[in-house]
Amino acid sequence: MAIDLPGFSSYRASNSAATKMFEYFGNEHPELRVVQVHPGLIRTPLSYSFAPTAEIAEQLPWDDVELSGDFVNWATSSEAAFLKNRFVHVNWDVEELMHRKADLEKDPFLFTVSLKGWA
């Protein structure tokens, strides 16, 4: 289900296009490890603009700003090499992701974005 955010069509469309572009680039260049990372919900002026009111914005489940850097640091490690060509979120549990390694190696569409949505 899409959330109606008037005025954000170009932002949302460019994010969708970039997601597929990086996925295709990763598939075209198997020598590279491309991992797309959703940075979480970080308090920024842009993220506040998604909420209809400041009161609602304050109630959102904000992520710690350091989480993105910590997760990306791990995602670039050899331990996380199995995330190649995947779309992941920084607020996912790293240990649980590592337990899903075999699933990801078997299913090339798991944690990718398709026309059906996020798989």
N, CA, C and O atoms as a GROMACS GRO file, in nm:
protein
  476
    1MET      N    1   0.084  -0.118   0.000
    1MET     CA    2   0.000   0.000   0.000
    1MET      C    3   0.088   0.124   0.000
    1MET      O    4   0.178   0.137   0.084
    2ALA      N    5   0.064   0.213  -0.092
    2ALA     CA    6   0.141   0.336  -0.101
    2ALA      C    7   0.078   0.444  -0.013
    2ALA      O    8  -0.044   0.453  -0.002
    3ILE      N    9   0.163   0.523   0.048
    3ILE     CA   10   0.115   0.635   0.129
    3ILE      C   11   0.107   0.756   0.038
    3ILE      O   12   0.200   0.784  -0.038
    4ASP      N   13  -0.004   0.827   0.045
    4ASP     CA   14  -0.023   0.945  -0.037
    4ASP      C   15   0.058   1.060   0.019
    4ASP      O   16   0.030   1.111   0.127
    5LEU      N   17   0.160   1.102  -0.055
    5LEU     CA   18   0.245   1.213  -0.014
    5LEU      C   19   0.247   1.316  -0.126
    5LEU      O   20   0.338   1.315  -0.209
    6PRO      N   21   0.150   1.405  -0.130
    6PRO     CA   22   0.147   1.505  -0.238
    6PRO      C   23   0.278   1.582  -0.246
    6PRO      O   24   0.333   1.623  -0.144
    7GLY      N   25   0.326   1.602  -0.367
    7GLY     CA   26   0.448   1.678  -0.388
    7GLY      C   27   0.576   1.596  -0.385
    7GLY      O   28   0.684   1.650  -0.405
    8PHE      N   29   0.564   1.467  -0.360
    8PHE     CA   30   0.683   1.382  -0.351
    8PHE      C   31   0.696   1.285  -0.469
    8PHE      O   32   0.774   1.191  -0.462
    9SER      N   33   0.620   1.308  -0.576
    9SER     CA   34   0.623   1.212  -0.687
    9SER      C   35   0.763   1.200  -0.748
    9SER      O   36   0.807   1.089  -0.777
   10SER      N   37   0.833   1.310  -0.768
   10SER     CA   38   0.966   1.301  -0.829
   10SER      C   39   1.064   1.233  -0.734
   10SER      O   40   1.150   1.156  -0.778
   11TYR      N   41   1.053   1.261  -0.605
   11TYR     CA   42   1.140   1.197  -0.505
   11TYR      C   43   1.117   1.046  -0.505
   11TYR      O   44   1.212   0.969  -0.508
   12ARG      N   45   0.992   1.005  -0.501
   12ARG     CA   46   0.960   0.863  -0.494
   12ARG      C   47   0.996   0.791  -0.625
   12ARG      O   48   1.048   0.680  -0.623
   13ALA      N   49   0.968   0.855  -0.738
   13ALA     CA   50   0.999   0.793  -0.867
   13ALA      C   51   1.150   0.779  -0.887
   13ALA      O   52   1.197   0.677  -0.937
   14SER      N   53   1.226   0.881  -0.847
   14SER     CA   54   1.372   0.873  -0.865
   14SER      C   55   1.431   0.768  -0.772
   14SER      O   56   1.527   0.701  -0.809
   15ASN      N   57   1.377   0.752  -0.652
   15ASN     CA   58   1.425   0.646  -0.562
   15ASN      C   59   1.398   0.509  -0.622
   15ASN      O   60   1.483   0.420  -0.616
   16SER      N   61   1.280   0.491  -0.678
   16SER     CA   62   1.246   0.362  -0.739
   16SER      C   63   1.338   0.333  -0.858
   16SER      O   64   1.386   0.221  -0.874
   17ALA      N   65   1.361   0.433  -0.940
   17ALA     CA   66   1.448   0.415  -1.057
   17ALA      C   67   1.592   0.385  -1.013
   17ALA      O   68   1.657   0.297  -1.070
   18ALA      N   69   1.640   0.455  -0.914
   18ALA     CA   70   1.777   0.432  -0.866
   18ALA      C   71   1.792   0.292  -0.808
   18ALA      O   72   1.895   0.227  -0.827
   19THR      N   73   1.690   0.245  -0.738
   19THR     CA   74   1.693   0.110  -0.681
   19THR      C   75   1.714   0.007  -0.791
   19THR      O   76   1.800  -0.080  -0.778
   20LYS      N   77   1.636   0.014  -0.896
   20LYS     CA   78   1.648  -0.082  -1.005
   20LYS      C   79   1.780  -0.062  -1.081
   20LYS      O   80   1.842  -0.160  -1.122
   21MET      N   81   1.823   0.063  -1.100
   21MET     CA   82   1.948   0.088  -1.172
   21MET      C   83   2.066   0.022  -1.100
   21MET      O   84   2.148  -0.043  -1.164
   22PHE      N   85   2.074   0.038  -0.967
   22PHE     CA   86   2.183  -0.023  -0.893
   22PHE      C   87   2.173  -0.175  -0.893
   22PHE      O   88   2.275  -0.244  -0.896
   23GLU      N   89   2.050  -0.227  -0.890
   23GLU     CA   90   2.033  -0.372  -0.897
   23GLU      C   91   2.084  -0.425  -1.031
   23GLU      O   92   2.158  -0.523  -1.036
   24TYR      N   93   2.045  -0.359  -1.140
   24TYR     CA   94   2.092  -0.400  -1.273
   24TYR      C   95   2.243  -0.386  -1.284
   24TYR      O   96   2.310  -0.474  -1.339
   25PHE      N   97   2.297  -0.275  -1.233
   25PHE     CA   98   2.441  -0.254  -1.238
   25PHE      C   99   2.514  -0.366  -1.165
   25PHE      O  100   2.614  -0.417  -1.215
   26GLY      N  101   2.465  -0.405  -1.048
   26GLY     CA  102   2.526  -0.514  -0.974
   26GLY      C  103   2.523  -0.645  -1.049
   26GLY      O  104   2.619  -0.722  -1.045
   27ASN      N  105   2.412  -0.671  -1.118
   27ASN     CA  106   2.402  -0.794  -1.198
   27ASN      C  107   2.492  -0.790  -1.321
   27ASN      O  108   2.545  -0.894  -1.362
   28GLU      N  109   2.511  -0.672  -1.379
   28GLU     CA  110   2.597  -0.658  -1.497
   28GLU      C  111   2.746  -0.665  -1.461
   28GLU      O  112   2.829  -0.693  -1.547
   29HIS      N  113   2.779  -0.639  -1.336
   29HIS     CA  114   2.918  -0.636  -1.292
   29HIS      C  115   2.936  -0.729  -1.171
   29HIS      O  116   2.946  -0.683  -1.058
   30PRO      N  117   2.940  -0.860  -1.197
   30PRO     CA  118   2.949  -0.955  -1.086
   30PRO      C  119   3.077  -0.944  -1.004
   30PRO      O  120   3.085  -0.998  -0.894
   31GLU      N  121   3.177  -0.874  -1.056
   31GLU     CA  122   3.302  -0.857  -0.980
   31GLU      C  123   3.284  -0.754  -0.866
   31GLU      O  124   3.371  -0.743  -0.779
   32LEU      N  125   3.175  -0.681  -0.868
   32LEU     CA  126   3.148  -0.580  -0.765
   32LEU      C  127   3.040  -0.629  -0.668
   32LEU      O  128   2.952  -0.707  -0.706
   33ARG      N  129   3.047  -0.584  -0.547
   33ARG     CA  130   2.940  -0.612  -0.450
   33ARG      C  131   2.857  -0.486  -0.433
   33ARG      O  132   2.903  -0.388  -0.374
   34VAL      N  133   2.735  -0.489  -0.483
   34VAL     CA  134   2.643  -0.377  -0.468
   34VAL      C  135   2.541  -0.416  -0.362
   34VAL      O  136   2.473  -0.517  -0.374
   35VAL      N  137   2.531  -0.335  -0.258
   35VAL     CA  138   2.432  -0.356  -0.153
   35VAL      C  139   2.358  -0.222  -0.137
   35VAL      O  140   2.420  -0.119  -0.109
   36GLN      N  141   2.229  -0.226  -0.155
   36GLN     CA  142   2.150  -0.106  -0.134
   36GLN      C  143   2.097  -0.106   0.009
   36GLN      O  144   2.050  -0.208   0.060
   37VAL      N  145   2.105   0.009   0.072
   37VAL     CA  146   2.074   0.018   0.214
   37VAL      C  147   1.972   0.129   0.238
   37VAL      O  148   1.994   0.245   0.204
   38HIS      N  149   1.860   0.091   0.298
   38HIS     CA  150   1.765   0.192   0.345
   38HIS      C  151   1.821   0.245   0.477
   38HIS      O  152   1.846   0.166   0.567
   39PRO      N  153   1.840   0.375   0.490
   39PRO     CA  154   1.910   0.429   0.607
   39PRO      C  155   1.828   0.433   0.736
   39PRO      O  156   1.879   0.473   0.840
   40GLY      N  157   1.704   0.393   0.729
   40GLY     CA  158   1.620   0.401   0.848
   40GLY      C  159   1.548   0.534   0.852
   40GLY      O  160   1.560   0.616   0.761
   41LEU      N  161   1.473   0.555   0.957
   41LEU     CA  162   1.399   0.679   0.974
   41LEU      C  163   1.480   0.771   1.065
   41LEU      O  164   1.477   0.759   1.188
   42ILE      N  165   1.551   0.862   1.001
   42ILE     CA  166   1.641   0.954   1.071
   42ILE      C  167   1.575   1.092   1.075
   42ILE      O  168   1.514   1.136   0.978
   43ARG      N  169   1.588   1.159   1.188
   43ARG     CA  170   1.529   1.292   1.203
   43ARG      C  171   1.601   1.392   1.112
   43ARG      O  172   1.713   1.435   1.140
   44THR      N  173   1.534   1.429   1.004
   44THR     CA  174   1.583   1.531   0.913
   44THR      C  175   1.464   1.618   0.873
   44THR      O  176   1.349   1.577   0.892
   45PRO      N  177   1.488   1.736   0.819
   45PRO     CA  178   1.375   1.817   0.772
   45PRO      C  179   1.289   1.743   0.668
   45PRO      O  180   1.166   1.755   0.669
   46LEU      N  181   1.353   1.666   0.580
   46LEU     CA  182   1.277   1.592   0.480
   46LEU      C  183   1.189   1.486   0.546
   46LEU      O  184   1.072   1.473   0.511
   47SER      N  185   1.244   1.410   0.639
   47SER     CA  186   1.163   1.305   0.702
   47SER      C  187   1.049   1.365   0.784
   47SER      O  188   0.942   1.305   0.793
   48TYR      N  189   1.070   1.481   0.843
   48TYR     CA  190   0.961   1.547   0.915
   48TYR      C  191   0.850   1.588   0.820
   48TYR      O  192   0.733   1.590   0.858
   49SER      N  193   0.885   1.621   0.696
   49SER     CA  194   0.784   1.666   0.601
   49SER      C  195   0.691   1.553   0.557
   49SER      O  196   0.585   1.580   0.500
   50PHE      N  197   0.727   1.428   0.582
   50PHE     CA  198   0.640   1.316   0.548
   50PHE      C  199   0.519   1.309   0.641
   50PHE      O  200   0.414   1.258   0.601
   51ALA      N  201   0.533   1.358   0.761
   51ALA     CA  202   0.424   1.351   0.859
   51ALA      C  203   0.330   1.470   0.841
   51ALA      O  204   0.374   1.581   0.812
   52PRO      N  205   0.200   1.447   0.857
   52PRO     CA  206   0.104   1.557   0.837
   52PRO      C  207   0.114   1.667   0.943
   52PRO      O  208   0.079   1.782   0.916
   53THR      N  209   0.162   1.632   1.063
   53THR     CA  210   0.178   1.734   1.168
   53THR      C  211   0.306   1.706   1.246
   53THR      O  212   0.358   1.594   1.244
   54ALA      N  213   0.356   1.807   1.315
   54ALA     CA  214   0.475   1.791   1.399
   54ALA      C  215   0.448   1.694   1.513
   54ALA      O  216   0.537   1.620   1.554
   55GLU      N  217   0.326   1.695   1.565
   55GLU     CA  218   0.291   1.604   1.674
   55GLU      C  219   0.301   1.459   1.628
   55GLU      O  220   0.352   1.374   1.702
   56ILE      N  221   0.253   1.430   1.510
   56ILE     CA  222   0.261   1.294   1.456
   56ILE      C  223   0.407   1.258   1.430
   56ILE      O  224   0.450   1.146   1.456
   57ALA      N  225   0.483   1.354   1.377
   57ALA     CA  226   0.626   1.329   1.349
   57ALA      C  227   0.699   1.288   1.476
   57ALA      O  228   0.783   1.198   1.473
   58GLU      N  229   0.668   1.352   1.587
   58GLU     CA  230   0.735   1.319   1.713
   58GLU      C  231   0.704   1.177   1.760
   58GLU      O  232   0.781   1.121   1.839
   59GLN      N  233   0.594   1.120   1.715
   59GLN     CA  234   0.555   0.985   1.758
   59GLN      C  235   0.612   0.875   1.667
   59GLN      O  236   0.594   0.757   1.695
   60LEU      N  237   0.679   0.914   1.559
   60LEU     CA  238   0.733   0.815   1.467
   60LEU      C  239   0.847   0.736   1.533
   60LEU      O  240   0.914   0.787   1.623
   61PRO      N  241   0.868   0.612   1.489
   61PRO     CA  242   0.974   0.529   1.548
   61PRO      C  243   1.112   0.564   1.491
   61PRO      O  244   1.168   0.488   1.410
   62TRP      N  245   1.167   0.676   1.531
   62TRP     CA  246   1.294   0.724   1.478
   62TRP      C  247   1.407   0.627   1.510
   62TRP      O  248   1.411   0.567   1.617
   63ASP      N  249   1.499   0.613   1.415
   63ASP     CA  250   1.618   0.531   1.435
   63ASP      C  251   1.733   0.619   1.482
   63ASP      O  252   1.738   0.739   1.452
   64ASP      N  253   1.826   0.559   1.554
   64ASP     CA  254   1.945   0.629   1.600
   64ASP      C  255   2.029   0.664   1.477
   64ASP      O  256   2.050   0.580   1.390
   65VAL      N  257   2.075   0.786   1.470
   65VAL     CA  258   2.151   0.833   1.355
   65VAL      C  259   2.278   0.751   1.332
   65VAL      O  260   2.324   0.740   1.219
   66GLU      N  261   2.335   0.693   1.438
   66GLU     CA  262   2.458   0.614   1.424
   66GLU      C  263   2.432   0.476   1.364
   66GLU      O  264   2.525   0.410   1.318
   67LEU      N  265   2.308   0.432   1.365
   67LEU     CA  266   2.275   0.299   1.315
   67LEU      C  267   2.314   0.281   1.168
   67LEU      O  268   2.367   0.177   1.130
   68SER      N  269   2.289   0.382   1.086
   68SER     CA  270   2.322   0.373   0.943
   68SER      C  271   2.470   0.347   0.921
   68SER      O  272   2.508   0.257   0.846
   69GLY      N  273   2.554   0.426   0.987
   69GLY     CA  274   2.699   0.409   0.971
   69GLY      C  275   2.747   0.275   1.021
   69GLY      O  276   2.829   0.209   0.956
   70ASP      N  277   2.696   0.233   1.136
   70ASP     CA  278   2.735   0.104   1.191
   70ASP      C  279   2.694  -0.010   1.098
   70ASP      O  280   2.771  -0.103   1.075
   71PHE      N  281   2.572  -0.003   1.046
   71PHE     CA  282   2.523  -0.110   0.959
   71PHE      C  283   2.602  -0.114   0.828
   71PHE      O  284   2.641  -0.221   0.782
   72VAL      N  285   2.625   0.002   0.768
   72VAL     CA  286   2.700   0.006   0.642
   72VAL      C  287   2.843  -0.044   0.663
   72VAL      O  288   2.898  -0.113   0.577
   73ASN      N  289   2.902  -0.011   0.775
   73ASN     CA  290   3.035  -0.063   0.807
   73ASN      C  291   3.033  -0.216   0.807
   73ASN      O  292   3.122  -0.279   0.750
   74TRP      N  293   2.932  -0.275   0.870
   74TRP     CA  294   2.920  -0.422   0.871
   74TRP      C  295   2.889  -0.474   0.730
   74TRP      O  296   2.946  -0.575   0.689
   75ALA      N  297   2.800  -0.407   0.657
   75ALA     CA  298   2.758  -0.454   0.524
   75ALA      C  299   2.873  -0.458   0.424
   75ALA      O  300   2.866  -0.531   0.325
   76THR      N  301   2.979  -0.381   0.449
   76THR     CA  302   3.095  -0.382   0.360
   76THR      C  303   3.199  -0.485   0.403
   76THR      O  304   3.302  -0.500   0.337
   77SER      N  305   3.174  -0.553   0.513
   77SER     CA  306   3.270  -0.653   0.562
   77SER      C  307   3.256  -0.784   0.485
   77SER      O  308   3.155  -0.807   0.418
   78SER      N  309   3.357  -0.868   0.493
   78SER     CA  310   3.351  -0.999   0.427
   78SER      C  311   3.241  -1.086   0.486
   78SER      O  312   3.184  -1.171   0.417
   79GLU      N  313   3.209  -1.066   0.613
   79GLU     CA  314   3.103  -1.142   0.679
   79GLU      C  315   2.967  -1.119   0.612
   79GLU      O  316   2.881  -1.207   0.614
   80ALA      N  317   2.948  -1.002   0.554
   80ALA     CA  318   2.820  -0.966   0.492
   80ALA      C  319   2.822  -0.979   0.340
   80ALA      O  320   2.732  -0.927   0.273
   81ALA      N  321   2.921  -1.046   0.285
   81ALA     CA  322   2.932  -1.059   0.139
   81ALA      C  323   2.808  -1.123   0.076
   81ALA      O  324   2.779  -1.100  -0.041
   82PHE      N  325   2.735  -1.202   0.153
   82PHE     CA  326   2.614  -1.269   0.102
   82PHE      C  327   2.501  -1.170   0.071
   82PHE      O  328   2.400  -1.209   0.012
   83LEU      N  329   2.516  -1.044   0.110
   83LEU     CA  330   2.415  -0.943   0.082
   83LEU      C  331   2.431  -0.880  -0.057
   83LEU      O  332   2.359  -0.787  -0.092
   84LYS      N  333   2.524  -0.931  -0.133
   84LYS     CA  334   2.549  -0.879  -0.267
   84LYS      C  335   2.420  -0.874  -0.349
   84LYS      O  336   2.345  -0.972  -0.354
   85ASN      N  337   2.396  -0.759  -0.411
   85ASN     CA  338   2.279  -0.734  -0.497
   85ASN      C  339   2.146  -0.741  -0.422
   85ASN      O  340   2.044  -0.778  -0.480
   86ARG      N  341   2.148  -0.705  -0.295
   86ARG     CA  342   2.025  -0.705  -0.214
   86ARG      C  343   1.991  -0.564  -0.167
   86ARG      O  344   2.075  -0.474  -0.168
   87PHE      N  345   1.867  -0.549  -0.127
   87PHE     CA  346   1.818  -0.424  -0.069
   87PHE      C  347   1.784  -0.454   0.076
   87PHE      O  348   1.695  -0.535   0.103
   88VAL      N  349   1.854  -0.391   0.169
   88VAL     CA  350   1.837  -0.420   0.311
   88VAL      C  351   1.813  -0.290   0.389
   88VAL      O  352   1.839  -0.181   0.339
   89HIS      N  353   1.764  -0.305   0.509
   89HIS     CA  354   1.734  -0.192   0.596
   89HIS      C  355   1.829  -0.193   0.715
   89HIS      O  356   1.859  -0.299   0.770
   90VAL      N  357   1.876  -0.076   0.756
   90VAL     CA  358   1.973  -0.070   0.865
   90VAL      C  359   1.915  -0.114   0.999
   90VAL      O  360   1.990  -0.153   1.088
   91ASN      N  361   1.784  -0.110   1.013
   91ASN     CA  362   1.727  -0.148   1.142
   91ASN      C  363   1.689  -0.296   1.149
   91ASN      O  364   1.620  -0.338   1.242
   92TRP      N  365   1.734  -0.374   1.052
   92TRP     CA  366   1.716  -0.519   1.058
   92TRP      C  367   1.823  -0.578   1.149
   92TRP      O  368   1.933  -0.524   1.161
   93ASP      N  369   1.790  -0.687   1.212
   93ASP     CA  370   1.881  -0.755   1.303
   93ASP      C  371   1.992  -0.826   1.224
   93ASP      O  372   1.963  -0.911   1.140
   94VAL      N  373   2.117  -0.792   1.250
   94VAL     CA  374   2.230  -0.847   1.175
   94VAL      C  375   2.242  -0.998   1.196
   94VAL      O  376   2.267  -1.072   1.101
   95GLU      N  377   2.224  -1.043   1.319
   95GLU     CA  378   2.233  -1.188   1.345
   95GLU      C  379   2.124  -1.264   1.270
   95GLU      O  380   2.149  -1.372   1.217
   96GLU      N  381   2.004  -1.208   1.264
   96GLU     CA  382   1.896  -1.272   1.189
   96GLU      C  383   1.928  -1.274   1.040
   96GLU      O  384   1.901  -1.373   0.971
   97LEU      N  385   1.986  -1.166   0.989
   97LEU     CA  386   2.028  -1.163   0.849
   97LEU      C  387   2.130  -1.273   0.821
   97LEU      O  388   2.122  -1.342   0.719
   98MET      N  389   2.226  -1.289   0.911
   98MET     CA  390   2.328  -1.393   0.890
   98MET      C  391   2.264  -1.532   0.892
   98MET      O  392   2.311  -1.622   0.822
   99HIS      N  393   2.160  -1.552   0.970
   99HIS     CA  394   2.089  -1.680   0.972
   99HIS      C  395   2.013  -1.704   0.842
   99HIS      O  396   1.980  -1.818   0.809
  100ARG      N  397   1.986  -1.596   0.767
  100ARG     CA  398   1.914  -1.608   0.639
  100ARG      C  399   2.009  -1.624   0.520
  100ARG      O  400   1.965  -1.627   0.406
  101LYS      N  401   2.137  -1.635   0.546
  101LYS     CA  402   2.238  -1.643   0.439
  101LYS      C  403   2.205  -1.754   0.340
  101LYS      O  404   2.208  -1.729   0.219
  102ALA      N  405   2.172  -1.874   0.385
  102ALA     CA  406   2.141  -1.986   0.295
  102ALA      C  407   2.017  -1.954   0.211
  102ALA      O  408   2.012  -1.987   0.092
  103ASP      N  409   1.917  -1.890   0.272
  103ASP     CA  410   1.797  -1.852   0.197
  103ASP      C  411   1.832  -1.754   0.085
  103ASP      O  412   1.781  -1.766  -0.027
  104LEU      N  413   1.918  -1.659   0.116
  104LEU     CA  414   1.958  -1.559   0.017
  104LEU      C  415   2.041  -1.621  -0.096
  104LEU      O  416   2.029  -1.582  -0.212
  105GLU      N  417   2.123  -1.718  -0.061
  105GLU     CA  418   2.204  -1.783  -0.164
  105GLU      C  419   2.118  -1.868  -0.257
  105GLU      O  420   2.154  -1.887  -0.373
  106LYS      N  421   2.006  -1.918  -0.209
  106LYS     CA  422   1.916  -2.000  -0.291
  106LYS      C  423   1.820  -1.917  -0.375
  106LYS      O  424   1.784  -1.957  -0.486
  107ASP      N  425   1.778  -1.802  -0.324
  107ASP     CA  426   1.674  -1.722  -0.390
  107ASP      C  427   1.729  -1.586  -0.433
  107ASP      O  428   1.746  -1.497  -0.350
  108PRO      N  429   1.758  -1.569  -0.564
  108PRO     CA  430   1.816  -1.443  -0.609
  108PRO      C  431   1.720  -1.324  -0.600
  108PRO      O  432   1.762  -1.209  -0.616
  109PHE      N  433   1.592  -1.350  -0.574
  109PHE     CA  434   1.495  -1.241  -0.568
  109PHE      C  435   1.462  -1.198  -0.425
  109PHE      O  436   1.393  -1.097  -0.405
  110LEU      N  437   1.510  -1.271  -0.327
  110LEU     CA  438   1.485  -1.238  -0.188
  110LEU      C  439   1.559  -1.109  -0.153
  110LEU      O  440   1.678  -1.097  -0.181
  111PHE      N  441   1.491  -1.016  -0.092
  111PHE     CA  442   1.544  -0.884  -0.056
  111PHE      C  443   1.583  -0.804  -0.180
  111PHE      O  444   1.687  -0.738  -0.183
  112THR      N  445   1.499  -0.811  -0.282
  112THR     CA  446   1.512  -0.724  -0.399
  112THR      C  447   1.377  -0.657  -0.420
  112THR      O  448   1.278  -0.695  -0.358
  113VAL      N  449   1.374  -0.556  -0.505
  113VAL     CA  450   1.250  -0.484  -0.533
  113VAL      C  451   1.204  -0.519  -0.673
  113VAL      O  452   1.282  -0.514  -0.768
  114SER      N  453   1.077  -0.556  -0.685
  114SER     CA  454   1.023  -0.590  -0.817
  114SER      C  455   0.894  -0.513  -0.840
  114SER      O  456   0.851  -0.435  -0.755
  115LEU      N  457   0.833  -0.536  -0.954
  115LEU     CA  458   0.705  -0.469  -0.984
  115LEU      C  459   0.597  -0.514  -0.887
  115LEU      O  460   0.499  -0.443  -0.866
  116LYS      N  461   0.613  -0.632  -0.829
  116LYS     CA  462   0.517  -0.680  -0.731
  116LYS      C  463   0.541  -0.616  -0.596
  116LYS      O  464   0.458  -0.629  -0.506
  117GLY      N  465   0.651  -0.546  -0.580
  117GLY     CA  466   0.684  -0.486  -0.453
  117GLY      C  467   0.810  -0.548  -0.397
  117GLY      O  468   0.880  -0.621  -0.467
  118TRP      N  469   0.837  -0.521  -0.274
  118TRP     CA  470   0.956  -0.572  -0.209
  118TRP      C  471   0.934  -0.717  -0.173
  118TRP      O  472   0.833  -0.751  -0.111
  119ALA      N  473   1.028  -0.806  -0.210
  119ALA     CA  474   1.012  -0.950  -0.184
  119ALA      C  475   1.090  -0.989  -0.061
  119ALA      O  476   1.090  -1.106  -0.022
   0.00000   0.00000   0.00000
